[in-house]
Amino acid sequence: MPSGKTGKLILYEVLQLAALSVPIFVVLERFASLMQNMSEQDPTAYWLDPTAYWLVVAASIAYVTSVTLLVWVPLKYVILKQHRFITEITQWRPTALVYLILCTLPCFAILIVSSKVQMDKGNLKLDHFTELPVSLVLFSLICMDIIERIRPCSLIGQSDSLDTDLDMPAPILTHLEQVTTVSGQTHPDRGQNGLTPSQPEARSGSTSERLQDLAGSPTQSMFSSQAISTAYLYSSSSCPPSGPLRFLWARDGRSEIFVDSFLFWFDTVEMVRVAGEPDVFYSAWVFPIYILAFLSTLRMIITPQNRLLSSAGVLLQDFPFFIIRVALIIVFDYVTPVLYPVKNLLVSLTFIYFTFLTKLRIFRRKSMF
């Protein structure tokens, strides 16, 4: 009887192998069917032999078998054996990189070739693959991402590795500056935070103690209510409320992994969906769309905790997506909702502002905002 760790390992590896092979099989089979339909529509196309269907299917089986035995299985063996050059990799995920090269890239390439073949044969428009790129290729990519994120966690019992930060109280206001008004002035013998030189400055402690000190200080009565309200906004209790509705406060990091993963890929999903529109699929715009969509998937290689992920999201997704979406709206009208280019623009601008512009001297003046 295999142990729990062994069973979880087998489950993850089977799911990842399925995510690797199934999209290749299905996309190539649809491409083979397209070749067969084109041969029936155009009898003069002698290069489209009826046996092309089975040749493409056989090629898909040979490809999946080869990459599995020559690349995927050796990579998994090295990772499981914890070889030194693998354990030293902490900022990116080798499994994600190999998956993108072996599965996602060939699938996108086949979709581009399918569009090109139909356009070259007089715009036959036999198959634009509808929801296949989104519902299968990107869904398999999301499943691969979820498995890589949830692998260190236990599937039974309470979470022991992801909820440590969820149970911590929110940031507590521990430093207050003296506020003076027309009706009240500070005493000269009191320092910052309204403390006398003989009193040590309170930098930490419970919220109730700090509020009592603020309320008990005679010189700070003019802004004690403001301090209390501010401290209330910035503090929270780590204990969940009691009562019949306490289950509404239940949280688990493992379930939030699924939510975060789907939200992480929604922008790419929308971009690939636009490529499936007939007007876009049977045009030259399908090339830049799938190329930019694949560049966006490269973010999966970076670990979720890596600080490089923010800049990679702007450079590989938001900024290129904003340009291509504005162009698509100009050419094809509202083929994509305006919400997405607005989101791409805001994310790009806020990243540039808060990361670079706020470091300039003109934005360091406290009197501005």
Summary of the structure (lengths in Angstrom):
residues: 369
radius of gyration: 28.8
end to end distance: 64.7
largest distance: 99.7
contacts: 999
relative contact order: 0.09
helix: 64%
strand: 1%
